[in-house]
Amino acid sequence: MTKVRTRMAPSPTGEYHIGHIRTLLYNWAFAKKNKGDFIIRIENTDRERYVEGATDRILDVISDYGLSWDEGPRVGGPYGPYIQSERLDIYQEHAQILLKKKAAYYCFCSEERLAKMREEQKARGVVSTKYDRLCLKLKKQEIEEKLVNKLPYVIRMKVPENKEVTFNDLITGKISISSNNIDDQVLIKSDGFPTYHFAVVVDDHLMKISHVMRGNDWIPSTPKHILLYEAFGWKMPYFAHIPNLKEMGAGKKLSKRFGAVSAREFLDEGYLAEALLNFLMFLGWNPGTDREFYSLEEFIRVFSIEKIHKTDLVAFDRDKLLWMNNQYIQKLTDEDFAQRSLKFAPVGIDKKLLIKLSPLVKSRIKKLSELRQLAGFFFEKPRVDKKMLGKNWVEHLQAAHNIIENLDSWDLENLNDNLMKKIEKKGFKTGDFFMDLRIAIAGSKFTPPINDSIVILGKEETLKRINKILSDK
């Protein structure tokens, strides 16, 4: 039985998309479940769109999501190098194999000629333009002369005519396309680099990839890949095309207009990696039960290609993600919450303060980045807009000041009891009293429980804040 080997092949042309993490997660889980290997390969042959530093950022963010790879950059492996720009000799060698088999040919056409050819075809009503095979007619001597004279060229695949290209997708089923609708694709570009379609086939074969699991927008490209497998005489991997992600209520892919789209952005906004992975599990897959929470270990056990949805797009429900993230935040220990919150608190904040805040804020924030909005008054003195205070605010704050100043025991129970006795004695409205106290202490109507907050803030700082408001009256 063939060993299961899956791969993810990021292209360093920008930041890693959250949809890529979902696809990677499926590949990773499938390999782990079947005691196989998961490989990372960097596909950096698109030199025009290459972004300096993107490779490291991609590898870092995959690691930050808690996912690892068995072979690839940083870990090595028996089928390296795992970066395409370091494999150029391999692609040239395999292009020569196809040239000798007459399954590929040199093309010396200029960009100007190709552009003119496409325009003429469009003018004739051709929907999908194709190369006209002018260079396929070149005689051997002509080709050799052009090569000797160092004329720029590409190497194209000679697509067989009148051939039905058929494959059985593990998710969508049987797919068939006529080779007459496939262009003589470029295999090696004029700069010596391979095109994606050529390199991906060569690499997947040499790295013994058994299952190619990718977004269903790659379905139209698969027949091109199959023709290459057949031209080389290689065994094909299994193909499984999974649904892509779209915005909730929209028919388009994820957009920055609706919020974060890169994998790093979600982490920077205070989503927990484990919550994101749990959410992503269900974007195209369902275990057939009502259960919503899975650890990675549990997901590995239940994941199967058969339970992946047969649909084009799956909705990325951002509200559901917020809810799930809050559920995971609530489950954090106070120590873990504090550690993870440090990056969202002001520099130099004592971790012990965050540990004390944890029980007050965990249930009230959906993202760790909301910490400063909800509890920023612990970190710095707030600005208080007196227009927010009620008509009896002076009496309320004077009474609170007197109680707090004279407390002999600084604890929540003592504070609660004495404040409630004063409210009852003075005939204050409880809600109005505590709202004025909340605004004076925090500068906001929306805070964690104010008495709990006062105990953490401390007697001295609490009295300072109340005094400042009263002195400015």
C-alpha positions in Angstrom: 0.0 0.0 0.0 1.3 3.5 -1.0 2.3 5.6 2.0 0.2 8.7 2.4 2.1 11.8 1.7 0.4 15.2 1.5 1.8 18.6 1.0 1.2 22.3 1.1 3.1 24.5 -1.2 2.9 28.2 -0.2 4.0 30.9 -2.7 5.9 33.8 -1.1 4.0 36.4 -3.0 2.3 38.0 0.0 0.9 37.2 3.4 -0.5 33.7 4.1 -4.3 33.6 3.7 -6.5 32.1 6.4 -8.0 29.9 3.7 -4.5 28.4 3.1 -4.4 27.5 6.8 -7.7 25.6 6.4 -6.4 23.7 3.4 -3.1 23.0 5.2 -5.0 21.7 8.2 -6.9 19.2 6.1 -3.7 18.0 4.4 -2.0 17.8 7.8 -4.8 15.9 9.5 -5.2 13.4 6.6 -1.5 12.6 6.7 -1.4 12.2 10.5 -4.5 10.0 10.5 -3.0 7.7 8.0 0.4 7.5 9.7 1.8 9.4 6.7 4.0 12.5 6.1 3.1 16.1 5.6 5.4 18.2 3.5 5.9 21.9 3.1 7.4 23.1 -0.2 8.0 26.7 -1.1 6.9 27.5 -4.7 8.8 30.7 -5.4 9.1 30.5 -9.2 6.9 33.6 -9.8 9.8 36.1 -9.6 7.7 39.1 -10.6 5.4 38.7 -7.6 8.0 37.5 -5.2 8.0 39.4 -1.8 11.2 39.5 0.2 10.8 37.9 3.6 7.5 36.3 2.8 8.8 32.8 3.1 9.9 33.2 6.7 6.7 34.9 7.6 4.7 32.1 6.1 6.7 29.4 7.9 6.4 31.4 11.2 2.7 31.8 11.0 2.1 28.1 10.3 4.2 27.3 13.4 2.3 29.9 15.4 -1.0 28.0 14.6 0.6 25.0 16.2 1.1 23.0 13.0 4.3 21.4 12.0 5.7 19.6 9.0 7.7 16.3 8.6 9.7 17.5 5.6 10.5 20.9 4.2 12.4 24.1 4.9 13.9 24.3 8.4 13.6 20.5 8.9 15.0 19.0 5.7 14.1 15.6 4.4 15.1 13.0 1.8 13.5 14.7 -1.2 14.9 18.2 -0.9 15.6 20.9 -1.7 12.1 22.0 -0.7 12.4 25.5 -2.2 11.7 25.6 -6.0 14.3 28.2 -6.8 16.9 25.7 -5.6 15.6 23.0 -7.9 16.1 24.7 -11.3 18.4 22.0 -12.7 15.8 19.4 -11.9 13.1 21.2 -13.9 15.5 21.8 -16.8 16.4 18.1 -16.8 12.8 17.0 -16.9 12.0 19.5 -19.6 14.7 17.9 -21.8 13.0 14.5 -21.2 9.8 15.9 -22.7 11.6 17.5 -25.6 13.2 14.2 -26.5 9.9 12.5 -26.3 8.5 15.2 -28.6 5.9 16.0 -25.8 7.3 19.5 -25.6 8.9 22.0 -28.0 10.9 25.3 -28.1 8.9 28.4 -28.7 10.8 31.6 -29.8 7.7 33.8 -30.3 8.1 37.3 -28.9 5.6 38.8 -26.4 4.5 41.3 -29.1 3.7 38.5 -31.6 1.8 36.5 -28.9 -0.2 39.6 -27.9 -1.1 40.3 -31.5 -2.1 36.6 -32.0 -4.4 36.8 -29.0 -6.1 40.0 -30.1 -6.7 38.5 -33.6 -8.3 35.4 -32.0 -10.5 37.5 -29.8 -11.6 39.5 -32.8 -12.7 36.2 -34.4 -14.8 35.5 -31.3 -12.5 32.9 -29.8 -13.5 32.7 -26.1 -10.3 31.1 -24.8 -7.2 32.0 -26.8 -4.5 29.4 -27.5 -1.0 29.4 -28.9 -1.2 28.8 -32.7 1.8 26.4 -32.6 3.9 28.4 -35.1 7.1 27.2 -33.5 6.0 23.6 -33.6 6.5 23.8 -37.3 10.2 24.7 -37.0 12.7 22.3 -38.4 15.5 20.9 -36.2 18.2 23.0 -38.0 16.2 26.2 -37.4 15.8 25.4 -33.8 19.5 24.7 -33.3 20.4 28.0 -35.1 18.1 30.0 -32.8 19.6 28.3 -29.8 23.1 28.9 -30.9 22.3 32.6 -31.5 20.8 32.7 -28.0 17.4 33.9 -29.0 15.0 34.1 -26.0 12.7 31.1 -25.8 10.2 29.2 -23.7 9.5 25.5 -23.7 5.9 24.5 -24.3 4.1 21.3 -23.8 2.6 19.7 -26.9 -0.9 18.9 -25.9 -2.3 15.9 -27.7 -5.3 16.6 -29.9 -8.8 15.1 -29.6 -8.1 13.4 -26.2 -10.6 13.2 -23.4 -8.8 14.0 -20.1 -10.6 12.3 -17.3 -9.9 12.0 -13.6 -11.9 10.9 -10.5 -11.8 13.6 -7.9 -12.2 12.1 -4.4 -14.7 14.9 -3.5 -16.5 16.0 -6.6 -16.4 12.7 -8.6 -15.6 12.1 -12.2 -14.4 15.2 -14.2 -13.7 15.2 -17.9 -12.4 17.8 -20.4 -11.3 17.7 -24.0 -7.7 18.3 -24.7 -8.7 20.5 -27.6 -9.7 23.1 -24.9 -6.2 23.0 -23.3 -3.5 25.4 -24.5 0.1 24.4 -25.2 1.1 25.6 -21.8 4.6 27.0 -21.1 6.7 24.7 -19.0 10.0 26.6 -18.8 9.9 30.4 -19.0 12.4 32.6 -20.8 14.2 33.4 -17.5 14.8 29.6 -17.0 12.3 29.3 -14.2 9.5 26.7 -14.5 5.9 27.7 -14.6 3.8 26.6 -11.6 2.0 23.9 -13.6 5.2 22.2 -14.6 7.1 22.5 -11.3 4.1 21.3 -9.3 3.9 18.0 -11.2 7.6 17.4 -11.2 7.9 18.1 -7.5 4.8 16.1 -6.5 6.1 13.1 -8.3 9.7 13.3 -7.1 8.5 13.9 -3.5 6.2 10.9 -3.8 3.0 12.9 -2.9 0.1 10.5 -2.8 -2.8 12.9 -2.3 -3.1 16.4 -3.7 -5.7 18.2 -1.7 -6.3 21.8 -2.7 -9.0 24.4 -3.4 -11.6 23.7 -6.1 -10.4 26.7 -8.1 -7.6 24.4 -9.2 -10.0 21.9 -10.9 -9.6 23.6 -14.4 -5.8 23.2 -14.1 -5.8 19.5 -13.1 -6.2 18.2 -16.8 -3.0 20.1 -17.6 -1.2 18.3 -14.8 -2.6 15.0 -15.8 -1.3 15.4 -19.3 2.1 16.0 -17.9 1.9 12.8 -15.7 0.9 10.9 -18.8 3.7 12.4 -20.9 6.3 11.3 -18.3 4.7 7.9 -17.8 4.2 8.6 -14.1 1.6 7.3 -11.7 -0.8 10.1 -10.8 -1.6 11.1 -7.2 -5.2 11.2 -5.9 -6.9 14.5 -6.4 -9.3 16.0 -3.9 -10.6 19.6 -4.5 -12.1 21.2 -1.4 -14.5 24.2 -1.3 -13.1 27.7 -1.1 -14.1 30.2 1.5 -16.5 33.1 1.0 -17.9 35.9 3.1 -21.2 35.3 4.9 -24.1 36.3 2.7 -21.8 37.0 -0.3 -20.9 35.0 -3.4 -17.3 36.1 -3.3 -14.1 35.0 -1.6 -13.0 36.5 1.6 -12.3 40.2 1.4 -10.5 42.7 3.6 -13.6 44.9 3.3 -15.2 42.5 5.8 -12.2 42.2 8.1 -9.0 40.2 8.4 -8.1 37.7 5.7 -4.4 36.9 6.4 -3.6 34.2 8.9 -1.3 36.6 10.8 -4.0 39.3 11.0 -6.3 37.0 13.0 -3.6 36.2 15.5 -2.7 39.9 15.8 -6.4 40.7 16.5 -6.4 38.4 19.5 -7.9 35.3 18.1 -6.5 32.1 19.7 -4.8 29.7 17.3 -6.7 26.7 18.7 -10.1 28.5 18.3 -9.3 29.5 14.8 -8.3 25.9 13.9 -11.5 24.5 15.5 -13.5 27.0 13.5 -11.6 26.2 10.2 -12.3 22.5 10.7 -15.9 23.0 9.9 -15.4 25.2 6.8 -16.0 22.4 4.3 -16.1 19.4 6.6 -18.6 18.0 9.0 -18.4 15.0 11.3 -22.1 14.3 11.0 -22.8 15.1 14.6 -23.8 18.2 16.6 -20.4 18.4 18.3 -18.6 21.7 17.7 -15.4 21.6 19.8 -12.4 19.5 18.7 -8.8 19.5 19.7 -6.3 18.8 16.9 -5.8 15.2 18.3 -9.6 14.6 18.2 -9.9 16.1 14.7 -7.2 13.8 13.4 -9.1 10.8 14.6 -12.4 11.7 13.0 -11.3 13.5 9.8 -12.0 11.9 6.5 -12.1 13.1 2.9 -15.6 11.5 2.5 -17.0 14.0 4.9 -15.8 17.1 3.0 -18.6 19.1 1.4 -19.3 18.9 -2.3 -19.9 22.6 -2.8 -18.0 25.4 -4.5 -17.9 27.9 -1.6 -18.3 27.7 2.2 -19.4 30.7 4.3 -16.9 32.2 6.7 -19.1 33.2 9.5 -17.2 35.9 11.4 -19.8 36.1 14.2 -19.5 32.4 14.8 -15.7 32.7 14.9 -16.0 35.5 17.6 -18.4 33.3 19.6 -16.0 30.3 19.4 -13.0 32.4 20.3 -14.8 33.7 23.4 -15.5 30.1 24.4 -11.8 29.2 24.2 -10.8 32.4 26.0 -13.1 31.5 28.9 -11.5 28.1 29.2 -8.0 29.5 29.6 -6.4 29.4 33.0 -5.8 32.8 34.6 -2.1 32.2 34.2 -2.5 31.4 30.5 -4.9 34.2 29.9 -2.4 36.6 31.4 0.5 35.3 29.3 -1.4 35.6 26.1 -2.7 39.0 26.9 0.7 40.6 27.5 1.0 41.5 23.8 -2.3 43.4 24.0 -1.5 45.3 27.2 0.8 48.3 27.5 4.5 47.5 27.6 5.8 46.9 31.1 2.5 45.9 32.6 2.9 43.5 35.5 1.7 40.0 34.5 0.3 39.6 38.1 -2.2 42.4 37.3 -3.4 40.5 34.3 -3.8 37.3 36.3 -6.0 39.3 38.7 -8.1 40.7 35.8 -8.6 37.3 34.1 -11.7 36.2 36.0 -13.3 39.6 35.4 -12.8 39.9 31.7 -12.5 36.4 30.2 -16.3 36.0 29.7 -16.7 39.6 28.5 -14.2 39.8 25.6 -14.4 38.0 22.2 -10.8 38.8 21.2 -7.8 39.4 23.4 -7.4 42.8 21.6 -10.6 44.0 23.3 -8.7 43.9 26.7 -7.7 47.5 26.6 -11.1 48.7 25.5 -12.7 46.9 28.4 -10.1 47.2 31.1 -7.8 50.0 29.9 -8.5 52.0 33.1 -6.4 49.5 35.0 -3.4 50.5 32.9 -3.8 54.2 32.7 -5.9 57.0 34.3 -9.1 57.4 32.2 -10.5 60.7 30.9 -13.9 61.3 32.5 -16.6 63.1 30.6 -18.7 64.6 33.3 -21.7 64.8 30.9 -22.0 61.0 31.4 -22.6 61.4 35.1 -26.1 61.4 36.6 -27.7 64.4 38.3 -26.8 63.2 41.8 -23.3 62.3 41.0 -21.7 64.5 43.7 -23.7 62.9 46.5 -23.0 59.5 45.1 -19.2 60.0 44.9 -18.9 61.7 48.2 -20.7 58.8 49.9 -18.5 56.3 48.1 -15.4 58.2 49.0 -16.3 58.2 52.7 -17.1 54.5 52.8 -13.9 53.5 50.9 -11.7 55.8 52.9 -12.9 54.3 56.2 -12.9 50.6 55.3 -10.8 48.7 57.8 -10.6 45.5 55.6 -9.8 45.8 51.9 -11.8 42.9 50.4 -14.8 42.6 48.0 -17.3 41.4 50.6 -16.6 44.2 53.0 -16.7 46.8 50.2 -20.0 45.4 48.9 -21.7 45.3 52.3 -20.7 48.9 53.3 -21.6 50.4 49.9 -25.0 48.7 49.9 -25.7 49.9 53.5 -24.9 53.5 52.5 -27.1 53.3 49.4 -30.0 52.0 51.5 -29.4 54.6 54.3 -29.3 57.5 51.8 -32.1 56.2 49.6 -30.0 56.2 46.5 -31.0 54.3 43.4 -28.6 51.4 43.2 -28.1 51.5 39.5 -27.5 55.3 39.4 -25.1 55.1 42.3 -22.9 52.4 40.8 -23.0 53.9 37.3 -21.6 57.2 38.6 -19.0 55.3 40.6 -18.1 53.3 37.4 -17.7 56.4 35.3 -15.5 58.1 37.9 -13.2 55.1 38.2 -13.1 53.9 34.6 -14.4 56.7 32.5 -16.8 54.3 30.8 -20.3 52.8 31.3 -19.0 49.4 30.2 -16.5 47.7 32.5 -15.9 44.5 34.4 -17.9 44.4 37.7 -17.0 47.8 39.3 -16.5 46.6 42.9 -14.3 43.8 41.8 -12.3 46.3 39.8 -12.0 48.7 42.7 -10.5 46.0 44.9 -7.9 45.2 42.2 -7.2 48.9 41.5 -6.5 49.4 45.2 -7.8 51.8 47.9 -5.3 54.6 47.2 -5.8 54.8 43.5 -9.6 54.5 43.8 -9.7 57.5 46.2 -7.4 59.5 43.9 -9.8 59.1 41.0 -12.9 59.9 43.0 -11.1 63.0 44.6 -10.1 64.2 41.1 -13.7 64.3 39.9 -15.0 65.8 43.1 -12.3 68.5 43.1 -13.1 69.5 39.6 -16.8 70.0 40.3 
